[in-house]
Amino acid sequence: MKLKNKVLPIVLFCTCSMGASAQVKITHPDITYAGTPRTLVLGGINVSGIEGYEDFMLTGISGLTVGQEITVPGNEITDAVKRYWKHGLFSDVSIAADSLVGNKIYLHIRLALRPRVSSINYVGLKKSEREDMEAKLGLLKGSQITPNMIDRAKLLAKRYFDDKGFKNADIEIQQRDDVAGKNQVILDVIIDKKEKMKVRQILIEGNEKLSDKKIKGGLFRKGAFAKTHEAGKLSSFLKSKKFTAERWKEDKEKLIAKYHELGYRDAVILSDSVWNVDDKHVNTYVKVDEGRQYFLRNITWVGNTIYSTDYLSAVLGMKSGDVYNQKLLNKRLTEDEDAVGNNYWNNGYLFYNLQPTEVNIVGDSIDLEMRIVEGQQARLNNVRINGNNRLYENVIRRELRTKPGDLFSKEALQRSARELASMGHFDPEKVNPDVKPNYEDGTVDINWNLEQKSSDQIEFSLGWGQTGVIGRVGLKLNNFSMRNLFSKNKERRGILPIGDGETLSLGAQTNGTYYQSYNANYSTNWFGNKRPIQFNFGVFYSKQTDVSSNYYNRSYLNNYYGSYLGGYGSSYINSYENYYDPNKSIKMYGASVGWGKRLRWPDDYFTISANLSFTRYVLQNWQYFLMANGSANNLNLGFTINRVSTDNQLFPRRGSEFMASLTITPPWSKWENKDYQHLANNRESATYGKELQEKYRWVEYHKWKFKAKTYTALSGGQKCFVLMTRMEFGLLGSYNKYKKSPFETYYMGGDGMSGYSTGYAEETIGLRGYDNGSLTPPGMQGYAYTRLGLEIRYPFMLGNTTIYGLGFVEGGNAWTDTKKFNPFSLKRSAGVGVRIFLPMVGLMGIDWAYGFDKVFGQRGGNQFHFILGQEF
């Protein structure tokens, strides 16, 4: 009994202990947010619905961890769901309690991935517009699609077409399942551009001092509104009439700027509106308050120690009584080449600052105080060159005016950019210095971030002439290195001898035995690699034979007898052998060597050069020239002065090109004591041929030429209209009036490209709108010429590939005697054209021109001209 009483409590204790340790598992418990929250321990997390991702990565997004205490229901689960939605990868998220064991809860997270884009279709767009859309919308194949992505794409597309003037464009993006791919969709971007919106009427209220015409502009007059023009008006002919909100905003700002330019500093826009007139047009309305016109009274300078007040006032060029022109004030302070600021910036004062402050306004008069903080002079610290791996770095650095240790100079910075752009090895549109001032130590770093472009050219062409196929091959290396050709340089770049920026050109043109031409030229602008000394050397050889007389005779007889026999005569075969006549030919060979130097006075845009050249002509039964048999020698020395200040080789916007040259031969007739008056003046003489040989054994002349071009940008920005003007003339004189040179004359008219059949004794001068050589036909040699021209250019594409269009008017003429030279007697023409520059090919173009005047009874009329290469 006693034992029983002792054992029973032990059994009961063990039973109770076992009951306490065996906890109840509740599967899929019903948890309502209306119930009382409980604090539980997270016992485990299970994730389903996603393939290809590790569970730990998916559970990590939730922010929940096993062993964490959470409140059920509570914020921890809600925040986890928000994290999954915020991540953007999932289209469905749910978190449920899988089971409940004691105070532990086990969660099940069900996820569904958003579908990925398998393809994108653009409906209603041109190819160029489709490419723009692909770049702007950010919709990529393989990316997961989200509602935000769709909304953003619609917004960007709408903005794009608004900027293009399609204000009413409808954009719809449809999503459909791709049956060929699991969890993939196809996007259809459907765009209805509708009509481009134009401005029907511009309504202006409140303008008294500035008329509607001055605000809107005219056909040849620029108004305050530069981009908003009325459709259907003569005044807006050739101007864009499309309407965009951005253009309207810019023109409102320009309207106020125009008032400020005229002294109306208080001018404001009180209200403006835009409304649709129909599906194609809008009306715009603006109401202005002009205020009163102000004038300058006193201009004082404060803080200037480097330059005197009188000097700064003279540079400013604005005085008491002048209209308070804020545009002119800003230009004279910072923008113009001779602006006040440039006096400081070009002398190291990079940290200079000037604030024009209105200190007193009395009636219509304003007192200005020019508050200057000159700061300390800044010196260049680091000058870095990035993006170059073709040229040796010293080749680039020798063109820079920005060298470590120098005082900072804005002018030197701009000149360095111009020199780099003119080298031809880098994209000129992207040569912009990155200036990094260091205010603490008074220095400045300059980073030249360059983008290389191919400058070498390879030519291979085939053509068809009278004697069959004419082939031409050419190679031009603009980054040649002569020292790498003959030595093993450890820094040699690649297989070819390149890196020093020198030029080597090789060319060959042939038609087999009938015609052959070979040339080789080498040039460098830094001979010896130490100073800007120019050196060039070239050699050439060519031979051309004539068509056999037997060919013409047999062809004539063949046609004659064939016609006589009713078309049954034998057919004459136009074989190569029938053309060739080795007894009729002209050979030319020669060499030239030149030297040049960059000058420092009047400025370092000037160069002077000298060139010594020798050419020998060997003629055999050559009927197309004054002298049919014999040889002639041309030894000449040329002097040239150049000034080139253009900002870009391919598409100059500003700057000029000037060239004056004189080429002379020795005055052989002064030394030979021959009677040239009676030498070779009788064609019937039996000795006429020998007399010609004696007369022209050594050619003599003096040749004068002048060429000038100017470039003026008609608006700001990279893509702008550019006005190019041209003026040139040439004279070929003689020491002895009885020994005028038949060589080096002018061949004028047409595209200006010399062909192999005419260029051996003449300089080709183009004049579009007329046939090639029409102003100097055979038998009439040009001893004087002039050419004037004006072009308007606009770039369609800039960069490695450059394309621009042009419209032109020009006039010119040629004379057989220098005494007849008359620059006012011109043959006129006008036309349009296009130029395309391809890196490996060079510059090409086509022009259409109409010649207005008659030349020897024949009007120029419609002419097409094909252009290869760039002329000065």
Buried (B, 14 or more C-beta within 10 A) or exposed (E): EEEEEEEEEEEEEEEEEEEEEEEEEEEEEEBEEEEEEBEBBBBBBEBEBBEEEEEEEBBEBBEBEEEEEBEBBBEBBEEBBBBBEEEEBBBEBEBEBBBBBEEBBBBBBBBBBBBBBBEBEBEBBEEEBBEBBBEEBEBEEEEBBBEEBBEBBBEBBBBBBBBBBBBBBEBEBEEEEBEEEEBBBBBBBBBEBBBBBBBBBBEBEBBEBBEEEBBBBBEEEEBBBBBBBBBEBEBBEEBBBBBBEEBBEBBBEBBBEBBBBBBBBEBEBEEBEBEEEEEBBBBBBBBBEBBEBBBBBEBEBBBBEBBEEEBBBEBBEBEEEBBBBBEBBBEBBEEBEEBBBBBBBBBBBBBBEBEBEEEEEEEEBBBBBBBBEBBEBBBBBEBEBEEBEBBBEEBBBBBBBBEEEBBBBBEBBBBBBBBBBBBBBBBBBBBEBEBEEEEEEBBBBBBBEBBBBEBBBEBEEEEEEEBBEBEBEBBBBBBBBBEBEEEEBEEBBEEBBBBBBBBBBBBBBBBEBBBBBBBBBBBBBBBEBEEBBBBBEBBBBBBBBBBBEEBEEBEEEBEEEBEEEEEEBEEBEEEEEBBBBEEBBBBBBBBBBBBBBBBEEEEEBBBBBBBEBEBBBBBBBBEBBBBBEBBBBBBBEBEBBBBBBBBBBBBBBEBBBBBBBEBBBEBBBEEBEBEBEEBBEEEEEEEBBEBBBBBBBBBBBBBBBBBBBBBBBEEEEEBEEBBBBBBBBBBBBBBBEBBBBBBBBBBBBBBBBBEBEBBBBBBBBBBBBBBBBBBBBEEEBBBBBBBBBBBBBBBEEBBBEBBBBBEBBBBBBBBBEBEEBEBEEBBBBBBEBBBBBBBEEBBBBBBBBBBBBEBEEEBBBEBEBEBEEEEE
